[in-house]
């Protein structure tokens, strides 16, 4: 089972809102997911996204692969840097 951290769309027609979720790569974009990690409003700045840092770090350490958009959100929030520090500390 390949786990990916990606966005799933919610919200009304022409008014999108996205959840950041950990999901099996086989599942549909708006289908079943394993765990919800945060929220993103595309009308706001990426740095205003709400992300549960502990869950994000947990899934990254378990080998989940973030999508390009989620990677940029994590980079803006500083989560990728903390993950890299955490990886270097374990070695």
N, C-alpha and C positions, 0 to 999 in steps of 0.2 A: 504494500500500500504506500504510494507516494503522496505525501502530504504537502500541500501548497498553502501558502498564506496569500489570500487574494481578496478582491472586492466582490461583494454581491449587492445587486441593486435593489433598493426598496424606495418607496415614495410614490407620489402621484405621477400621472402622465405629464411630461414636460417639466417636472419638478423633482429631479433625481436626488437621492440620498443613498449613501453607500455604507455597508457594514464591512469591517475588516474581519475575515473569518479564516480559520484553519479548516481546510476541507480536503478530502481525498480528490486527487486529480481526475478521477473518473466521473465525479458528480457534476451535474449541470451547474452553470454559473449561479443561478438563483435557486438551486436545489438544496439538498441536504448538506449540512456542515457539521463538523465535529465540535468546534468551540468558537464563540464570538470573542474577538480581541478588542474591537473598537469601532468608531464611527468616523465618517468623513463627509463633510458638506462641500460639494464641488464649487459652490458659490463663494466660499471663504478661502482664505489662504491655507495651504497645505499644513503649515505649522500649527494651525488651530485645530487639527484633527485630534480626537480623543482616542488615546491608545492605552490599554492596560499593559504597562511596561513589563511586569512580572510574567504575564501570560505570553507576551511576545518573545521574551528571552527564553522562556521554557520551550516554546515550539521551535525556535531557532536552534537551541541546543539539542533538541530531539531530531534535527535534520530536516525540518520543514523548509521548503524553498519559497522565498517571497517573490511575487510578481514584480515587474518593473515599477509599477505605480506604488505598490506597497513598499518596495525598497527605497524609493525616493521619500516617502512619508517617514519611514523609520530613520532615514539619514537626517531629515530635517528635525526630528524629535531627539536625535542623539542615541537611539537604541542600537544602531549598528556599531557605533564606537564602543558602547558598553559590552556588546557581545564579543567584539574582537579582544577587548581587555580581558573578558572572562575566559576566552579561549587561550590567550597567552598565559594567564594565571594558572590554568590547569596543567600546562605542559611543563 
